[in-house]
Amino acid sequence: MSEPRRLHPAGIAVAGLEDLRGALVPALAIALLSGGLDSLAAAVARVGAFALIGTVVAAVSGYVRWANTWYSVGDGAVRLRSGIFQKRERTIPLDRLQSIDESQGPVQRLFGVSQVRLQAAGSGEGAEIKLGALSGADIAALRAAAAGAAPAAAVAPEPGGPARRLGTPMLLLAGITSAQFGFVLPVMAAAGQAVDELAEPLVGWVSEGGAEHSAGAIFAAAAVVVGAAWLVAFLGTLIAFAGHTVERRGDRLRIVRGLLVRRESTIPVDRVQGVLLVDGLARQPLGMTQLRLETAGYADERVHERTLFPLLPRSEVERLMAELLPELSPPRVELRRPPQRALRRYLLRPAALPALAAVVALAAGAGAVWAAAAAALALAAAAHGALRFHAAGWSVRDRLLVVRGRRVARWTLVARAGSVDIRGTTQDPLQRRARLASLRFAIASRRRAEVPHVDVADAAPALAALAAR
Amino acid sequence: MLPEPTQRLAPEARSLWRLEGAGWSAGLAVAAMVASVQLGQWDGRPGWLPVLIWIAVPVGAVVLVGVVPELRWRRWRWEVRETEIDIRHGVWAVRRTLVPMARVQHVDTESGLLQQAFELATVSFHTAAGKTEIPQLRRQQAEDARLRIAQLARTGGDV
């Protein structure tokens, strides 16, 4: 396959749609605003006209881009040549090729072709070649041509091997619980009426020229906003994770998911630096968690690309990991915890600032409500600190580092000891007096994990246990 | 269990930091002057505010020029071992950092304009997780450290 080839003609539509999508928002904005906000019919006509012109332009630009895109496999490398005025060529040596992934968006499905992504080691744009539309035969030829120099990457995904699929009830639950603040919605709606009098002075300043808006109305409006955001999160989760399936094939993980766009990615297990279990606020009380992959070199991709499994009961994590990713199976071990005397710091340090603000507000005579609000904030910060204390923990066992903590949701990181690039301690004079120190870790995926206020006697062994053998 | 790092930074680092501190103090003085002009137009200003500002400037200067550079230099320790790089620094909060040699991807030396005036350089080594630095070493010492780290990282195992 040495001579350069063009993509499948469906690539015209793919490229055209890309261009159209890029110009869509600015074009819509211009269409709507150009004539001033006059009658609805005129606006609709304008949008229609712009859409028609836009489609024609996109079709032409799509054709031009397609006609100027060539790819070839030969001389030990994959090459992509593109560009009309500015000729660009990207080359990936076959021995650096890590995976050949196929995926199908609605356009590709319509024409019976697939988008192919060739990925090399390393991160950034230069490590990937994307071919928008290739027929099945062309993909097979591509894999055959790469087979000599990159046998692992060239192998087409074959069925078989342990797999896990996200069932529909789980998918719906994942959608319902995906917005972290989802549970706030019913609370806010009820509170809107109940706190009308109490909140009046606080929100009084929001209303314009005389209290036209009751506090209840403002809370209701806020609830609508929150509700809309929750709906977006719900739908987004459904679209992204429908049919989510994870498979272990030899030394790679294959993850397939998506409702409108079927995304497929193959991840070499060696690239996985760690696994992150995230117990979302709405999920932890249900005993559920989300599994995410920590990979080096994929740092520029969105969170969805790194999700190993969107939602499952914590009790099933051990079984799933043993089947799919035994290398990073969380060891059955009690986590070491910060000492009881550290609890004070977890409570007081975050609460200090709001508490100080409350005192200052009282002293400056700003009114009891502001002081009360600051005091409430201090209490909330202290409560959060207590939760963080209970979540904090770590262990080093079987060449695996496990760190647990809480920011908003509780997280647990299981990482290879060999992937811990940076480790250390931080100790300020107050901690030194109390014989405490904070543990810090940074793994190759750039994930940082910290355990604040551990006993000094535990810190040194933790660092030593991760030293190279 | 874990030996402390022993090497110190170049003594000239203190002079460089003093110069930087002097620059910051000058900035502080300018800010104070601007603040007092603004305050002069505020009728209800509490009497102690201008006094506070005009005390803060010399105190800040003394701290930035006289105290902090010496403390910083005294607290800075580093060491390059066969299997890891060990760093310990910090005036208020002391930070201890360990980087396994096998995880080091590449090493650089950098020297800014001010550093060049003092013939100092910073050694920075990079892992997948980010960059770690040893600042203000004498130029030859920085070069030696860079070469040593590069050599050990190559033979220290797979990355």
HADDOCK unambig.tbl for C-alpha pairs under 7 A between the chains (distance, minus, plus):
assign (segid A and resid 421 and name CA) (segid B and resid 99 and name CA) 5.94 0.50 0.50
assign (segid A and resid 421 and name CA) (segid B and resid 100 and name CA) 6.55 0.50 0.50
assign (segid A and resid 421 and name CA) (segid B and resid 103 and name CA) 5.80 0.50 0.50
assign (segid A and resid 421 and name CA) (segid B and resid 127 and name CA) 6.30 0.50 0.50
assign (segid A and resid 421 and name CA) (segid B and resid 129 and name CA) 6.03 0.50 0.50
assign (segid A and resid 422 and name CA) (segid B and resid 97 and name CA) 6.84 0.50 0.50
assign (segid A and resid 422 and name CA) (segid B and resid 98 and name CA) 5.93 0.50 0.50
assign (segid A and resid 422 and name CA) (segid B and resid 99 and name CA) 4.99 0.50 0.50
assign (segid A and resid 423 and name CA) (segid B and resid 97 and name CA) 5.77 0.50 0.50
assign (segid A and resid 423 and name CA) (segid B and resid 98 and name CA) 5.38 0.50 0.50
assign (segid A and resid 423 and name CA) (segid B and resid 99 and name CA) 6.71 0.50 0.50
assign (segid A and resid 424 and name CA) (segid B and resid 96 and name CA) 5.09 0.50 0.50
assign (segid A and resid 424 and name CA) (segid B and resid 97 and name CA) 4.28 0.50 0.50
assign (segid A and resid 424 and name CA) (segid B and resid 98 and name CA) 5.82 0.50 0.50
assign (segid A and resid 425 and name CA) (segid B and resid 95 and name CA) 5.74 0.50 0.50
assign (segid A and resid 425 and name CA) (segid B and resid 96 and name CA) 5.12 0.50 0.50
assign (segid A and resid 425 and name CA) (segid B and resid 97 and name CA) 6.74 0.50 0.50
assign (segid A and resid 426 and name CA) (segid B and resid 93 and name CA) 6.34 0.50 0.50
assign (segid A and resid 426 and name CA) (segid B and resid 94 and name CA) 5.58 0.50 0.50
assign (segid A and resid 426 and name CA) (segid B and resid 95 and name CA) 4.46 0.50 0.50
assign (segid A and resid 426 and name CA) (segid B and resid 96 and name CA) 6.38 0.50 0.50
assign (segid A and resid 427 and name CA) (segid B and resid 93 and name CA) 5.17 0.50 0.50
assign (segid A and resid 427 and name CA) (segid B and resid 94 and name CA) 5.16 0.50 0.50
assign (segid A and resid 427 and name CA) (segid B and resid 95 and name CA) 6.55 0.50 0.50
assign (segid A and resid 428 and name CA) (segid B and resid 92 and name CA) 5.84 0.50 0.50
assign (segid A and resid 428 and name CA) (segid B and resid 93 and name CA) 3.86 0.50 0.50
assign (segid A and resid 428 and name CA) (segid B and resid 94 and name CA) 6.08 0.50 0.50
assign (segid A and resid 429 and name CA) (segid B and resid 92 and name CA) 6.78 0.50 0.50
assign (segid A and resid 429 and name CA) (segid B and resid 93 and name CA) 6.73 0.50 0.50
assign (segid A and resid 442 and name CA) (segid B and resid 129 and name CA) 6.07 0.50 0.50
assign (segid A and resid 443 and name CA) (segid B and resid 129 and name CA) 5.67 0.50 0.50
assign (segid A and resid 444 and name CA) (segid B and resid 128 and name CA) 4.66 0.50 0.50
assign (segid A and resid 444 and name CA) (segid B and resid 129 and name CA) 4.52 0.50 0.50
assign (segid A and resid 445 and name CA) (segid B and resid 128 and name CA) 6.84 0.50 0.50
assign (segid A and resid 445 and name CA) (segid B and resid 129 and name CA) 6.15 0.50 0.50
assign (segid A and resid 446 and name CA) (segid B and resid 128 and name CA) 6.89 0.50 0.50
assign (segid A and resid 446 and name CA) (segid B and resid 129 and name CA) 4.33 0.50 0.50
assign (segid A and resid 446 and name CA) (segid B and resid 130 and name CA) 6.96 0.50 0.50
assign (segid A and resid 460 and name CA) (segid B and resid 2 and name CA) 6.88 0.50 0.50
assign (segid A and resid 464 and name CA) (segid B and resid 2 and name CA) 6.78 0.50 0.50
assign (segid A and resid 468 and name CA) (segid B and resid 83 and name CA) 6.58 0.50 0.50
assign (segid A and resid 468 and name CA) (segid B and resid 100 and name CA) 6.83 0.50 0.50
